[in-house]
Amino acid sequence: GCTGGSTAVLELGSQDSEQDHWAIASYYSREAAVSRQQAEEMTNRVAIYERLFGPESDWVTGTRLLVQFYEEEAREQERLADLHLELGRGRSPNRPTPK
């Protein structure tokens, strides 16, 4: 399927919000890696499907759309991981980092 179940459970009511943000960031980072791996696997399938069915086939077109989906999903998961890393550091994600 397009999604993998996660066994990670986060205590949303925890008093240690910094640790929660680190755990959430870690989760999103792992999910981004999975999405990137899925995009790579689908990219390999595109090459196979092009040889089997031709470059304009529905198989190739559909698989390219899956590659795009997984790449976009990975970018979003990385964005969320970065957001939670910033929140874990006690910084507002909308405020520039002091130099």
Secondary structure by P-SEA (a helix, b strand, c coil): ccbbbbcccccccccaaaaaaaaaaaaaaaaaaaaaaaaaaaaaaaaaaaaacccccaaaaaaaaaaaaaaaaaaaaaaaaaaaaaaaacccccccccc
